[in-house]
Amino acid sequence: MAQSSNRILEEFSRLFTDAAGAATGARREVEAIMRAQAEKFLKDMDVVTREEFEAVREMAIEARNENERLAERIDELEARLVKQTSRPD
């Protein structure tokens, strides 16, 4: 009886080992499919890379700074013009 229960345990062990191997293989296959679908989805959405985003962000910051400098310059020129036109001759 000890040998038959030992044999049953060996069969269960082998069955569980095979099931674990199959589950691992299935998990890897599902991960690969999900990764491929995610990459396809992102490609179809035309998502920008981090590098592209950072480059455009930097350009926007520079444009905003330039716009502020130009606004200050316009204010200075307008103040000068008001001064010049308000002087009595």
Chimera marker file (.cmm) of the C-alpha trace (Angstrom):
<marker_set name="trace">
<marker id="1" x="0.000" y="0.000" z="0.000" r="1" g="1" b="0" radius="0.5"/>
<marker id="2" x="2.876" y="2.355" z="0.723" r="1" g="1" b="0" radius="0.5"/>
<marker id="3" x="4.160" y="1.923" z="-2.786" r="1" g="1" b="0" radius="0.5"/>
<marker id="4" x="0.801" y="2.565" z="-4.409" r="1" g="1" b="0" radius="0.5"/>
<marker id="5" x="0.246" y="5.760" z="-2.394" r="1" g="1" b="0" radius="0.5"/>
<marker id="6" x="3.821" y="6.756" z="-3.217" r="1" g="1" b="0" radius="0.5"/>
<marker id="7" x="3.103" y="6.177" z="-6.882" r="1" g="1" b="0" radius="0.5"/>
<marker id="8" x="-0.110" y="8.219" z="-6.678" r="1" g="1" b="0" radius="0.5"/>
<marker id="9" x="1.838" y="11.055" z="-5.062" r="1" g="1" b="0" radius="0.5"/>
<marker id="10" x="4.441" y="10.866" z="-7.826" r="1" g="1" b="0" radius="0.5"/>
<marker id="11" x="1.685" y="11.034" z="-10.456" r="1" g="1" b="0" radius="0.5"/>
<marker id="12" x="0.099" y="14.047" z="-8.732" r="1" g="1" b="0" radius="0.5"/>
<marker id="13" x="3.498" y="15.699" z="-8.496" r="1" g="1" b="0" radius="0.5"/>
<marker id="14" x="4.169" y="15.109" z="-12.169" r="1" g="1" b="0" radius="0.5"/>
<marker id="15" x="0.675" y="16.369" z="-13.064" r="1" g="1" b="0" radius="0.5"/>
<marker id="16" x="1.133" y="19.565" z="-11.025" r="1" g="1" b="0" radius="0.5"/>
<marker id="17" x="4.602" y="20.131" z="-12.483" r="1" g="1" b="0" radius="0.5"/>
<marker id="18" x="3.236" y="19.789" z="-16.003" r="1" g="1" b="0" radius="0.5"/>
<marker id="19" x="0.312" y="22.095" z="-15.158" r="1" g="1" b="0" radius="0.5"/>
<marker id="20" x="2.681" y="24.698" z="-13.712" r="1" g="1" b="0" radius="0.5"/>
<marker id="21" x="4.832" y="24.541" z="-16.839" r="1" g="1" b="0" radius="0.5"/>
<marker id="22" x="1.782" y="24.931" z="-19.061" r="1" g="1" b="0" radius="0.5"/>
<marker id="23" x="0.529" y="27.853" z="-16.956" r="1" g="1" b="0" radius="0.5"/>
<marker id="24" x="3.922" y="29.564" z="-17.201" r="1" g="1" b="0" radius="0.5"/>
<marker id="25" x="3.959" y="29.091" z="-20.959" r="1" g="1" b="0" radius="0.5"/>
<marker id="26" x="0.424" y="30.403" z="-21.271" r="1" g="1" b="0" radius="0.5"/>
<marker id="27" x="1.282" y="33.425" z="-19.104" r="1" g="1" b="0" radius="0.5"/>
<marker id="28" x="4.272" y="34.248" z="-21.315" r="1" g="1" b="0" radius="0.5"/>
<marker id="29" x="2.169" y="33.897" z="-24.439" r="1" g="1" b="0" radius="0.5"/>
<marker id="30" x="-0.573" y="36.164" z="-23.036" r="1" g="1" b="0" radius="0.5"/>
<marker id="31" x="2.050" y="38.750" z="-21.983" r="1" g="1" b="0" radius="0.5"/>
<marker id="32" x="3.544" y="38.731" z="-25.484" r="1" g="1" b="0" radius="0.5"/>
<marker id="33" x="0.124" y="39.160" z="-27.094" r="1" g="1" b="0" radius="0.5"/>
<marker id="34" x="-0.803" y="41.981" z="-24.688" r="1" g="1" b="0" radius="0.5"/>
<marker id="35" x="2.511" y="43.738" z="-25.310" r="1" g="1" b="0" radius="0.5"/>
<marker id="36" x="2.051" y="43.503" z="-29.079" r="1" g="1" b="0" radius="0.5"/>
<marker id="37" x="-1.512" y="44.832" z="-28.826" r="1" g="1" b="0" radius="0.5"/>
<marker id="38" x="-0.409" y="47.718" z="-26.595" r="1" g="1" b="0" radius="0.5"/>
<marker id="39" x="2.381" y="48.653" z="-29.002" r="1" g="1" b="0" radius="0.5"/>
<marker id="40" x="-0.049" y="48.518" z="-31.941" r="1" g="1" b="0" radius="0.5"/>
<marker id="41" x="-2.579" y="50.630" z="-30.027" r="1" g="1" b="0" radius="0.5"/>
<marker id="42" x="0.016" y="53.282" z="-29.177" r="1" g="1" b="0" radius="0.5"/>
<marker id="43" x="1.340" y="53.303" z="-32.734" r="1" g="1" b="0" radius="0.5"/>
<marker id="44" x="-2.168" y="53.732" z="-34.134" r="1" g="1" b="0" radius="0.5"/>
<marker id="45" x="-2.822" y="56.616" z="-31.730" r="1" g="1" b="0" radius="0.5"/>
<marker id="46" x="0.253" y="58.421" z="-33.067" r="1" g="1" b="0" radius="0.5"/>
<marker id="47" x="1.636" y="59.027" z="-29.572" r="1" g="1" b="0" radius="0.5"/>
<marker id="48" x="4.821" y="61.101" z="-29.339" r="1" g="1" b="0" radius="0.5"/>
<marker id="49" x="7.958" y="59.930" z="-27.621" r="1" g="1" b="0" radius="0.5"/>
<marker id="50" x="9.210" y="61.502" z="-24.419" r="1" g="1" b="0" radius="0.5"/>
<marker id="51" x="12.102" y="63.086" z="-26.334" r="1" g="1" b="0" radius="0.5"/>
<marker id="52" x="9.738" y="64.691" z="-28.849" r="1" g="1" b="0" radius="0.5"/>
<marker id="53" x="7.504" y="65.955" z="-26.050" r="1" g="1" b="0" radius="0.5"/>
<marker id="54" x="10.441" y="67.475" z="-24.164" r="1" g="1" b="0" radius="0.5"/>
<marker id="55" x="11.734" y="69.188" z="-27.327" r="1" g="1" b="0" radius="0.5"/>
<marker id="56" x="8.348" y="70.789" z="-28.057" r="1" g="1" b="0" radius="0.5"/>
<marker id="57" x="7.964" y="71.727" z="-24.392" r="1" g="1" b="0" radius="0.5"/>
<marker id="58" x="11.326" y="73.494" z="-24.466" r="1" g="1" b="0" radius="0.5"/>
<marker id="59" x="10.325" y="75.348" z="-27.644" r="1" g="1" b="0" radius="0.5"/>
<marker id="60" x="7.078" y="76.477" z="-25.974" r="1" g="1" b="0" radius="0.5"/>
<marker id="61" x="8.972" y="77.761" z="-22.929" r="1" g="1" b="0" radius="0.5"/>
<marker id="62" x="11.366" y="79.705" z="-25.149" r="1" g="1" b="0" radius="0.5"/>
<marker id="63" x="8.460" y="81.139" z="-27.169" r="1" g="1" b="0" radius="0.5"/>
<marker id="64" x="6.674" y="82.210" z="-23.983" r="1" g="1" b="0" radius="0.5"/>
<marker id="65" x="9.834" y="83.908" z="-22.674" r="1" g="1" b="0" radius="0.5"/>
<marker id="66" x="10.322" y="85.699" z="-25.994" r="1" g="1" b="0" radius="0.5"/>
<marker id="67" x="6.677" y="86.790" z="-25.978" r="1" g="1" b="0" radius="0.5"/>
<marker id="68" x="7.105" y="88.260" z="-22.478" r="1" g="1" b="0" radius="0.5"/>
<marker id="69" x="10.277" y="90.121" z="-23.546" r="1" g="1" b="0" radius="0.5"/>
<marker id="70" x="8.493" y="91.537" z="-26.590" r="1" g="1" b="0" radius="0.5"/>
<marker id="71" x="5.494" y="92.602" z="-24.500" r="1" g="1" b="0" radius="0.5"/>
<marker id="72" x="7.813" y="94.470" z="-22.141" r="1" g="1" b="0" radius="0.5"/>
<marker id="73" x="9.534" y="96.128" z="-25.113" r="1" g="1" b="0" radius="0.5"/>
<marker id="74" x="6.173" y="97.191" z="-26.555" r="1" g="1" b="0" radius="0.5"/>
<marker id="75" x="5.182" y="98.670" z="-23.186" r="1" g="1" b="0" radius="0.5"/>
<marker id="76" x="8.440" y="100.634" z="-23.077" r="1" g="1" b="0" radius="0.5"/>
<marker id="77" x="7.985" y="101.945" z="-26.618" r="1" g="1" b="0" radius="0.5"/>
<marker id="78" x="4.366" y="102.905" z="-25.956" r="1" g="1" b="0" radius="0.5"/>
<marker id="79" x="5.394" y="104.745" z="-22.791" r="1" g="1" b="0" radius="0.5"/>
<marker id="80" x="8.034" y="106.648" z="-24.763" r="1" g="1" b="0" radius="0.5"/>
<marker id="81" x="5.529" y="107.501" z="-27.470" r="1" g="1" b="0" radius="0.5"/>
<marker id="82" x="3.026" y="108.778" z="-24.914" r="1" g="1" b="0" radius="0.5"/>
<marker id="83" x="5.771" y="110.897" z="-23.354" r="1" g="1" b="0" radius="0.5"/>
<marker id="84" x="6.786" y="112.335" z="-26.703" r="1" g="1" b="0" radius="0.5"/>
<marker id="85" x="3.266" y="113.138" z="-27.846" r="1" g="1" b="0" radius="0.5"/>
<marker id="86" x="2.224" y="114.658" z="-24.540" r="1" g="1" b="0" radius="0.5"/>
<marker id="87" x="5.126" y="117.178" z="-24.448" r="1" g="1" b="0" radius="0.5"/>
<marker id="88" x="4.067" y="120.668" z="-25.172" r="1" g="1" b="0" radius="0.5"/>
<marker id="89" x="6.164" y="122.165" z="-27.949" r="1" g="1" b="0" radius="0.5"/>
<link id1="1" id2="2" r="1" g="1" b="0" radius="0.2"/>
<link id1="2" id2="3" r="1" g="1" b="0" radius="0.2"/>
<link id1="3" id2="4" r="1" g="1" b="0" radius="0.2"/>
<link id1="4" id2="5" r="1" g="1" b="0" radius="0.2"/>
<link id1="5" id2="6" r="1" g="1" b="0" radius="0.2"/>
<link id1="6" id2="7" r="1" g="1" b="0" radius="0.2"/>
<link id1="7" id2="8" r="1" g="1" b="0" radius="0.2"/>
<link id1="8" id2="9" r="1" g="1" b="0" radius="0.2"/>
<link id1="9" id2="10" r="1" g="1" b="0" radius="0.2"/>
<link id1="10" id2="11" r="1" g="1" b="0" radius="0.2"/>
<link id1="11" id2="12" r="1" g="1" b="0" radius="0.2"/>
<link id1="12" id2="13" r="1" g="1" b="0" radius="0.2"/>
<link id1="13" id2="14" r="1" g="1" b="0" radius="0.2"/>
<link id1="14" id2="15" r="1" g="1" b="0" radius="0.2"/>
<link id1="15" id2="16" r="1" g="1" b="0" radius="0.2"/>
<link id1="16" id2="17" r="1" g="1" b="0" radius="0.2"/>
<link id1="17" id2="18" r="1" g="1" b="0" radius="0.2"/>
<link id1="18" id2="19" r="1" g="1" b="0" radius="0.2"/>
<link id1="19" id2="20" r="1" g="1" b="0" radius="0.2"/>
<link id1="20" id2="21" r="1" g="1" b="0" radius="0.2"/>
<link id1="21" id2="22" r="1" g="1" b="0" radius="0.2"/>
<link id1="22" id2="23" r="1" g="1" b="0" radius="0.2"/>
<link id1="23" id2="24" r="1" g="1" b="0" radius="0.2"/>
<link id1="24" id2="25" r="1" g="1" b="0" radius="0.2"/>
<link id1="25" id2="26" r="1" g="1" b="0" radius="0.2"/>
<link id1="26" id2="27" r="1" g="1" b="0" radius="0.2"/>
<link id1="27" id2="28" r="1" g="1" b="0" radius="0.2"/>
<link id1="28" id2="29" r="1" g="1" b="0" radius="0.2"/>
<link id1="29" id2="30" r="1" g="1" b="0" radius="0.2"/>
<link id1="30" id2="31" r="1" g="1" b="0" radius="0.2"/>
<link id1="31" id2="32" r="1" g="1" b="0" radius="0.2"/>
<link id1="32" id2="33" r="1" g="1" b="0" radius="0.2"/>
<link id1="33" id2="34" r="1" g="1" b="0" radius="0.2"/>
<link id1="34" id2="35" r="1" g="1" b="0" radius="0.2"/>
<link id1="35" id2="36" r="1" g="1" b="0" radius="0.2"/>
<link id1="36" id2="37" r="1" g="1" b="0" radius="0.2"/>
<link id1="37" id2="38" r="1" g="1" b="0" radius="0.2"/>
<link id1="38" id2="39" r="1" g="1" b="0" radius="0.2"/>
<link id1="39" id2="40" r="1" g="1" b="0" radius="0.2"/>
<link id1="40" id2="41" r="1" g="1" b="0" radius="0.2"/>
<link id1="41" id2="42" r="1" g="1" b="0" radius="0.2"/>
<link id1="42" id2="43" r="1" g="1" b="0" radius="0.2"/>
<link id1="43" id2="44" r="1" g="1" b="0" radius="0.2"/>
<link id1="44" id2="45" r="1" g="1" b="0" radius="0.2"/>
<link id1="45" id2="46" r="1" g="1" b="0" radius="0.2"/>
<link id1="46" id2="47" r="1" g="1" b="0" radius="0.2"/>
<link id1="47" id2="48" r="1" g="1" b="0" radius="0.2"/>
<link id1="48" id2="49" r="1" g="1" b="0" radius="0.2"/>
<link id1="49" id2="50" r="1" g="1" b="0" radius="0.2"/>
<link id1="50" id2="51" r="1" g="1" b="0" radius="0.2"/>
<link id1="51" id2="52" r="1" g="1" b="0" radius="0.2"/>
<link id1="52" id2="53" r="1" g="1" b="0" radius="0.2"/>
<link id1="53" id2="54" r="1" g="1" b="0" radius="0.2"/>
<link id1="54" id2="55" r="1" g="1" b="0" radius="0.2"/>
<link id1="55" id2="56" r="1" g="1" b="0" radius="0.2"/>
<link id1="56" id2="57" r="1" g="1" b="0" radius="0.2"/>
<link id1="57" id2="58" r="1" g="1" b="0" radius="0.2"/>
<link id1="58" id2="59" r="1" g="1" b="0" radius="0.2"/>
<link id1="59" id2="60" r="1" g="1" b="0" radius="0.2"/>
<link id1="60" id2="61" r="1" g="1" b="0" radius="0.2"/>
<link id1="61" id2="62" r="1" g="1" b="0" radius="0.2"/>
<link id1="62" id2="63" r="1" g="1" b="0" radius="0.2"/>
<link id1="63" id2="64" r="1" g="1" b="0" radius="0.2"/>
<link id1="64" id2="65" r="1" g="1" b="0" radius="0.2"/>
<link id1="65" id2="66" r="1" g="1" b="0" radius="0.2"/>
<link id1="66" id2="67" r="1" g="1" b="0" radius="0.2"/>
<link id1="67" id2="68" r="1" g="1" b="0" radius="0.2"/>
<link id1="68" id2="69" r="1" g="1" b="0" radius="0.2"/>
<link id1="69" id2="70" r="1" g="1" b="0" radius="0.2"/>
<link id1="70" id2="71" r="1" g="1" b="0" radius="0.2"/>
<link id1="71" id2="72" r="1" g="1" b="0" radius="0.2"/>
<link id1="72" id2="73" r="1" g="1" b="0" radius="0.2"/>
<link id1="73" id2="74" r="1" g="1" b="0" radius="0.2"/>
<link id1="74" id2="75" r="1" g="1" b="0" radius="0.2"/>
<link id1="75" id2="76" r="1" g="1" b="0" radius="0.2"/>
<link id1="76" id2="77" r="1" g="1" b="0" radius="0.2"/>
<link id1="77" id2="78" r="1" g="1" b="0" radius="0.2"/>
<link id1="78" id2="79" r="1" g="1" b="0" radius="0.2"/>
<link id1="79" id2="80" r="1" g="1" b="0" radius="0.2"/>
<link id1="80" id2="81" r="1" g="1" b="0" radius="0.2"/>
<link id1="81" id2="82" r="1" g="1" b="0" radius="0.2"/>
<link id1="82" id2="83" r="1" g="1" b="0" radius="0.2"/>
<link id1="83" id2="84" r="1" g="1" b="0" radius="0.2"/>
<link id1="84" id2="85" r="1" g="1" b="0" radius="0.2"/>
<link id1="85" id2="86" r="1" g="1" b="0" radius="0.2"/>
<link id1="86" id2="87" r="1" g="1" b="0" radius="0.2"/>
<link id1="87" id2="88" r="1" g="1" b="0" radius="0.2"/>
<link id1="88" id2="89" r="1" g="1" b="0" radius="0.2"/>
</marker_set>
